[in-house]
Amino acid sequence: KSLEIDAGCRAAIVQKIELKEQSGGTETLAQFEALFKEREGSERPKRSFGGADSKLQTEAGNGRAWGSTRLNVHASLEKVAAFLWDFKSRSSMEISGDVLRKERVEERGGFTKIVNRRQHFGSNTPDRHFSSEMVLRKVDSDTIIILVSPLGGISRSQRISGAQGEINAQDKRRGPVYALENVAIRLSRMDGEKAKLEYACDLALGHNGRSAKKEFVERRLEEMAGVSIYFQRLG
């Protein structure tokens, strides 16, 4: 039953995307490229995530972590975009492993909304809670970009390192930790009902060890592989 509900919601979103006017253009593409650009010292994860081309990097001495992945999805550009935009669907929750997802649409009938997610990684690592703005841009008829950024816009994003003290203090209390995320996803149309998915994330998680930070990033990369697997199973 839940799959039918998800499919119905996704079909409605696909129609809205098809009718959406093009926007963003060069500026949106530049935002994606800046986040997707490989970081110095990046490495390939030990796991392949369904054969995806993935990389990650964790900076020593702080709570920052970055990752990227590239893979093909056996579904149309609009269907993949609709799946990712349907942020709190049951299918998205199951693939992500999040313990909480909420959203609030900021633009009636549009493609800007506030999203909240809480990720759990076991008893030894406090949950991370992200509050972000999510936007969808139809760059052209064959390209869609989804951007997720910390609430408060670019100025707050630029202060992402300055948030580490607050995050670290929360970490010591072992309660849910407020963390920050910048995410960029580019979807490109391919021949034969397929889409290329390119994903990058830059996370401010607090002063975790490298293994914990890697685990957070790998979970995000695995989530994108899960999207591909989801559509493969749908046939």
ChimeraX attribute file (.defattr): number of C-alpha atoms within 10 A of each C-alpha:
attribute: neighborCount
match mode: 1-to-1
recipient: residues
	/A:1	6
	/A:2	10
	/A:3	11
	/A:4	9
	/A:5	12
	/A:6	17
	/A:7	17
	/A:8	12
	/A:9	15
	/A:10	22
	/A:11	16
	/A:12	11
	/A:13	21
	/A:14	21
	/A:15	13
	/A:16	16
	/A:17	22
	/A:18	11
	/A:19	9
	/A:20	14
	/A:21	12
	/A:22	14
	/A:23	14
	/A:24	16
	/A:25	14
	/A:26	9
	/A:27	11
	/A:28	20
	/A:29	17
	/A:30	12
	/A:31	15
	/A:32	20
	/A:33	15
	/A:34	11
	/A:35	20
	/A:36	22
	/A:37	11
	/A:38	17
	/A:39	16
	/A:40	8
	/A:41	9
	/A:42	15
	/A:43	14
	/A:44	14
	/A:45	17
	/A:46	9
	/A:47	11
	/A:48	14
	/A:49	19
	/A:50	13
	/A:51	11
	/A:52	20
	/A:53	15
	/A:54	23
	/A:55	22
	/A:56	24
	/A:57	23
	/A:58	24
	/A:59	16
	/A:60	12
	/A:61	11
	/A:62	19
	/A:63	24
	/A:64	23
	/A:65	24
	/A:66	27
	/A:67	30
	/A:68	30
	/A:69	23
	/A:70	20
	/A:71	18
	/A:72	19
	/A:73	24
	/A:74	22
	/A:75	22
	/A:76	21
	/A:77	24
	/A:78	24
	/A:79	23
	/A:80	23
	/A:81	27
	/A:82	22
	/A:83	22
	/A:84	17
	/A:85	21
	/A:86	16
	/A:87	19
	/A:88	20
	/A:89	20
	/A:90	14
	/A:91	18
	/A:92	21
	/A:93	16
	/A:94	13
	/A:95	18
	/A:96	18
	/A:97	15
	/A:98	18
	/A:99	13
	/A:100	13
	/A:101	19
	/A:102	13
	/A:103	17
	/A:104	11
	/A:105	14
	/A:106	14
	/A:107	9
	/A:108	8
	/A:109	9
	/A:110	13
	/A:111	19
	/A:112	20
	/A:113	19
	/A:114	18
	/A:115	21
	/A:116	17
	/A:117	19
	/A:118	19
	/A:119	20
	/A:120	16
	/A:121	15
	/A:122	8
	/A:123	8
	/A:124	8
	/A:125	15
	/A:126	19
	/A:127	21
	/A:128	23
	/A:129	22
	/A:130	22
	/A:131	21
	/A:132	24
	/A:133	22
	/A:134	25
	/A:135	18
	/A:136	23
	/A:137	22
	/A:138	22
	/A:139	19
	/A:140	14
	/A:141	13
	/A:142	13
	/A:143	20
	/A:144	26
	/A:145	25
	/A:146	22
	/A:147	21
	/A:148	22
	/A:149	24
	/A:150	23
	/A:151	18
	/A:152	10
	/A:153	12
	/A:154	11
	/A:155	10
	/A:156	15
	/A:157	18
	/A:158	10
	/A:159	10
	/A:160	20
	/A:161	15
	/A:162	12
	/A:163	18
	/A:164	20
	/A:165	14
	/A:166	13
	/A:167	21
	/A:168	19
	/A:169	13
	/A:170	16
	/A:171	21
	/A:172	11
	/A:173	10
	/A:174	14
	/A:175	12
	/A:176	17
	/A:177	24
	/A:178	20
	/A:179	23
	/A:180	26
	/A:181	23
	/A:182	20
	/A:183	23
	/A:184	25
	/A:185	26
	/A:186	24
	/A:187	23
	/A:188	21
	/A:189	19
	/A:190	16
	/A:191	7
	/A:192	9
	/A:193	13
	/A:194	17
	/A:195	26
	/A:196	20
	/A:197	25
	/A:198	22
	/A:199	24
	/A:200	28
	/A:201	23
	/A:202	23
	/A:203	21
	/A:204	25
	/A:205	27
	/A:206	27
	/A:207	20
	/A:208	18
	/A:209	14
	/A:210	18
	/A:211	9
	/A:212	18
	/A:213	25
	/A:214	19
	/A:215	13
	/A:216	20
	/A:217	24
	/A:218	21
	/A:219	18
	/A:220	21
	/A:221	27
	/A:222	19
	/A:223	19
	/A:224	26
	/A:225	23
	/A:226	19
	/A:227	21
	/A:228	20
	/A:229	16
	/A:230	17
	/A:231	16
	/A:232	12
	/A:233	8
	/A:234	8
	/A:235	8
